[in-house]
Amino acid sequence: MAKKRNNKVKQKPKSPPKEKSSSMGKEIASYVIIILVGIILAQHLNVVVSGSMEPVFYRGDVVVIEKTNLFGIQEVNPTDLNVGDIIIYNATWFPEPVIHRIISIQTGSDGQKYYVTKGDNNPKPDPSLVSTGQVQAKVVSIGNQPLVIPKIGYITLWIRGL
């Protein structure tokens, strides 16, 4: 007696419709883009923590900046700054970065360029010269007006306890 053969063709398991997988890929890509844009924007904003630059900007304001080193990209050259530019630098006299205006430029005995800085609301210049290596960023200005987003940095100050 001969065995009957099963002539049924095996069907492949159903794969998700291409429409759904394509849609999910686009959604993931859009989230990645949003996160990257957020990271880049966050790197170009700085919260003002003191009143030393009043009335140009106030504590809690956010300024738009160009960095001297953004993931290896030099957006602003720290040796090409001018009197009147507002910079953020690593101070030797204060534990946090300082945001003040360049009021003069000097050449040191070592032949290097140094900046004399001062907060617009301060009576005297900062206690020490700023080397080009200390400069982290420059505040972006249109004309003579820095780009400022008023007061939205207060939440950051509150979270950091400043």
C-alpha positions as CSV (number, residue, x, y, z in Angstrom):
1,M,0.0,0.0,0.0
2,A,1.4,3.3,-1.0
3,K,1.4,6.3,1.3
4,K,-0.4,9.4,0.2
5,R,1.8,12.4,-0.3
6,N,0.8,15.7,1.2
7,N,0.9,18.0,-1.8
8,K,0.2,21.1,0.1
9,V,2.6,23.9,-0.5
10,K,4.0,25.5,2.6
11,Q,3.1,29.1,2.8
12,K,5.7,31.7,4.0
13,P,4.7,33.5,7.2
14,K,3.2,36.8,6.5
15,S,5.6,39.7,6.8
16,P,4.3,43.1,8.0
17,P,3.1,45.3,5.2
18,K,5.8,47.4,3.7
19,E,3.8,50.5,4.4
20,K,4.0,49.9,8.2
21,S,7.7,49.2,8.4
22,S,8.5,52.1,6.1
23,S,6.3,54.3,8.3
24,M,8.1,53.1,11.5
25,G,11.5,53.8,9.9
26,K,10.5,57.4,9.0
27,E,9.2,57.9,12.6
28,I,12.4,56.7,14.1
29,A,14.4,58.9,11.7
30,S,12.4,61.9,12.6
31,Y,13.0,61.3,16.4
32,V,16.7,60.9,15.7
33,I,16.7,64.2,13.8
34,I,14.8,66.0,16.6
35,I,17.2,64.7,19.2
36,L,20.3,65.8,17.1
37,V,18.8,69.3,16.5
38,G,18.1,69.6,20.2
39,I,21.7,68.7,21.1
40,I,23.1,71.1,18.6
41,L,20.7,73.9,19.7
42,A,21.5,73.2,23.4
43,Q,25.2,73.6,22.5
44,H,24.5,77.1,21.1
45,L,22.6,78.5,24.1
46,N,24.0,79.8,27.4
47,V,22.1,80.8,30.5
48,V,23.2,84.1,32.1
49,V,23.7,83.5,35.8
50,S,24.7,87.0,37.1
51,G,23.8,90.6,36.6
52,S,27.3,91.7,35.6
53,M,26.3,92.4,32.0
54,E,23.1,94.4,32.7
55,P,21.4,96.1,30.9
56,V,22.6,94.2,27.8
57,F,21.2,91.0,29.3
58,Y,20.0,89.9,32.7
59,R,20.2,87.0,35.0
60,G,18.0,84.2,33.6
61,D,18.3,85.4,30.0
62,V,19.6,82.9,27.4
63,V,22.2,84.1,24.9
64,V,23.0,82.5,21.5
65,I,26.7,81.6,21.1
66,E,29.3,80.3,18.7
67,K,31.8,77.9,20.1
68,T,35.5,77.7,19.7
69,N,35.3,73.9,19.7
70,L,32.0,72.2,19.0
71,F,32.7,68.5,18.6
72,G,36.0,69.4,16.8
73,I,34.5,72.2,14.7
74,Q,35.8,75.7,15.3
75,E,32.8,78.1,14.8
76,V,34.7,81.1,16.0
77,N,38.5,81.6,16.1
78,P,39.6,82.8,19.6
79,T,42.4,84.7,18.0
80,D,40.1,86.8,15.8
81,L,38.0,88.5,18.4
82,N,37.6,92.2,18.7
83,V,37.0,94.9,21.2
84,G,33.3,95.0,22.0
85,D,32.8,91.2,21.5
86,I,31.1,89.4,24.4
87,I,32.9,86.1,25.2
88,I,32.5,83.2,27.5
89,Y,35.8,82.1,29.0
90,N,37.3,79.9,31.7
91,A,38.3,82.4,34.3
92,T,41.3,81.8,36.6
93,W,39.7,83.9,39.3
94,F,36.2,82.3,39.3
95,P,35.2,78.6,39.4
96,E,32.5,78.9,36.6
97,P,32.8,80.2,33.0
98,V,32.5,84.0,32.8
99,I,30.5,85.9,30.2
100,H,32.0,89.4,29.7
101,R,32.9,92.0,27.1
102,I,36.4,92.5,25.6
103,I,37.4,96.1,26.4
104,S,40.9,95.9,25.1
105,I,43.5,93.6,23.5
106,Q,47.1,93.3,24.6
107,T,50.1,91.4,23.5
108,G,51.9,89.7,26.4
109,S,55.7,89.5,26.9
110,D,55.4,86.0,25.4
111,G,54.1,87.5,22.1
112,Q,50.6,86.0,22.7
113,K,47.3,87.8,22.4
114,Y,45.4,88.5,25.6
115,Y,42.0,90.1,26.2
116,V,41.0,92.5,28.9
117,T,37.4,91.8,29.8
118,K,34.8,93.5,32.0
119,G,31.1,93.0,32.8
120,D,29.2,96.1,31.5
121,N,27.7,96.5,35.0
122,N,31.0,96.1,36.8
123,P,33.1,99.2,37.9
124,K,36.5,97.6,37.0
125,P,37.9,95.1,34.5
126,D,38.2,91.5,35.4
127,P,41.2,90.7,37.7
128,S,43.3,88.8,35.1
129,L,43.9,88.8,31.4
130,V,42.2,86.2,29.2
131,S,44.3,84.1,26.9
132,T,42.9,82.9,23.6
133,G,43.1,79.3,25.0
134,Q,40.6,80.2,27.8
135,V,37.9,81.4,25.3
136,Q,35.1,78.9,25.0
137,A,32.6,80.9,23.0
138,K,31.5,84.2,21.6
139,V,27.9,85.7,21.9
140,V,26.3,86.0,18.5
141,S,25.4,89.6,17.7
142,I,23.3,91.3,15.0
143,G,24.8,94.7,14.6
144,N,25.8,95.6,18.1
145,Q,22.9,93.7,19.7
146,P,23.6,90.3,21.2
147,L,21.0,87.6,20.4
148,V,19.1,87.2,23.7
149,I,16.1,85.1,24.6
150,P,14.8,86.9,27.8
151,K,14.0,85.1,31.0
152,I,13.7,81.5,29.8
153,G,16.8,80.4,31.6
154,Y,15.2,80.9,35.1
155,I,14.1,77.3,35.1
156,T,17.7,76.2,34.6
157,L,18.9,78.5,37.4
158,W,16.2,77.1,39.7
159,I,17.0,73.5,38.9
160,R,20.8,74.1,39.4
161,G,20.1,76.0,42.7
162,L,21.7,79.2,41.5
